[in-house]
């Protein structure tokens, strides 16, 4: 059979290491030129396939592709666009396969979270239904670390490291100033539904009394009274209190605190920002001077402090996806497997797509301390290896040198245009 | 004359490199054991002197002192406590000299910003008035970079690097997502009165179209119309818009936007946070999806991404303070001097304390672009060398290893207690 091209796309929120996955995939495909044609990448994720906007990676030099290894965010553009069910939106799937057929694409490799793995699964089903042979391989990615089966998700380890480093550093700052100034510091992190990122903040505290003293998880409704008592006790005991709060923390009525609290000058509810709400609560009930930070995109883009383990896993997943295709595997997602034993070791495995599509893995109960405000030793044991190692990007004039690709599209072959359904 | 002890203290907001100054000072004093007694450090800054809480640094090992080089924040505690004028609060100055006399202190070395240099100056005057011989040397420190005479202030270069790196990384993130998601990103940075930190964000944009596209300075009242037009134009041209905003930006009425904008659910004005106010403005007037981050303490504590130039200068200032004392200099502040020539070279100089006390150096006009939303080439030329070089701390289990000192106090010798006047 003639060599076929590979379609690859990045989907959903980007990470510090998703380009390392692209690097691994493209380098592996180039190393197997006898088996594969070009790697064509969707411009802005799956939209690139629907609009027939396919980036020709063969026009990028070896050095440019290598530089993806240390470049954060999505070098080809990503998107938030979910393909609906097969029955409602059959036209979208048909369009995908039409584009794939026109460009001799025999491999569909989709790099994303739970929604994206659902898409990969549906594309796999559709290609079988329509008799279009397509090798479908999902590659995990999500800072939220909420995919099942895989031991962890690439992108998470680097956010975890950023969050733990940041609260350790800011904690020292507050400790220095607490005698006459700020006594309570609140740092808001991502994780709307799962508390993995907030939990990672807990790694900063090696010893009793170190920052963070309190973690607020989305899995646990905020108990105002218990929280305020803990803040007060902490300030009295250690002189200050450092708090990590997940953006997804809810009140006892089940509402997001971020949107329940603040109104702007016109009376509109302000979206986002749970840290200022918690700060105001502390100030109004306990009177302590506070400061707060909201990490937002900085945390997931922070390639400068990426976890070496995370970068290596992200790269390996892309590389292995090509090897799995060579082995004839399809309808699977690549996974990170934690090997048994005291020393942390990992390998890349596989799982059928239907086991991961549209699933969400929250922080298990035994990872959260009984009082609900911290992590357990089991959680620490799970998290620690994921942030180990540094992998610094190259610098010039004091700034990290990240690559911008040419991103030239292959000429369109279809006469028809695709209309997005929003 | 018998050897005398050195009093050293850290004052005001701490930085990623103020401990490097302490390291330089203590190492230099230890290298000159024939000339100096102990280095005694004020616990929580000048309050330590007033309360006779003096940390005995001779109890710290060589390795512990060396580790200060890579440890952020104030290892001995800092404070926000300003000594008032000589005439109103003579008792405070008398108390200081009483403590110094009791502990055989012949050197007063004070590490801080404009207010602290004013204190150093007043202590110098008072010691002369009272006939107590005291060598007084100020050592600069402030992330705000707003001290006069010195070319730049230690602490600033590392914040500048953090801000430039962060907006570069977050800018790539937004660019990846802009096709279907966030189009405007706002990052809030420190600098209540001077726009140096905000300006540093501008270093991230090497080329036309790169983040940040807009900088809002405290020196320039926000022109809402011009700002919104620029945001809109930027989104239309580049697909997204990345903004760095100083916490100190004001509206045309001269009020801080951070406190003029938001009210909480109880109608109280919310303190701090200009980024969400700007975000809301963009959303309500232009309708673009936004994200925002507030760096707060993370930026000034971020030793993990400190500027090597900054760390080296901070260390040299501490080291040189001891040499200046050996040379018999007093009533001076150590300064960073930029040497002439294309290649960046610096040395440590001195300036009389009266030239720096209570002064504030804002961003000069020719450093701000004519449209008020960016920096000029002159500004870039000034800023670039200050962020050059990386100086990574050591890591263990994925986290930077920062030192915690013993901080044992020397026994008190005075029977009297000091009462703070607030």
Interface residues (C-beta under 8 A of the other chain):
Chain A: X10 X13 X14 X16 X44 X47 X71 X72 X73 X74 X75 X77 X78 X79 X80 X81 X161 X164 X165 X166 X168 X169 X170 X172 X173 X174 X175 X176 X177 X179 X180 X181 X185 X187 X203 X204 X206 X260 X261 X262 X263 X264 X265 X266 X268 X270 X272 X273 X275 X276 X277 X279 X280 X284 X291 X292 X293 X294 X295 X296 X297 X298 X300 X301 X302 X303 X304 X305 X307 X309 X384 X386 X387 X388 X389 X390 X392 X395 X397 X398 X399 X400 X402
Chain B: X10 X13 X14 X16 X44 X47 X71 X72 X73 X74 X75 X77 X78 X79 X80 X81 X161 X164 X165 X166 X168 X169 X170 X172 X173 X174 X175 X176 X177 X179 X180 X181 X185 X187 X203 X204 X206 X260 X261 X262 X263 X264 X265 X266 X268 X270 X272 X273 X275 X276 X277 X279 X280 X284 X291 X292 X293 X294 X295 X296 X297 X298 X300 X301 X302 X303 X304 X305 X307 X309 X384 X386 X387 X388 X389 X390 X392 X395 X397 X398 X399 X400 X402
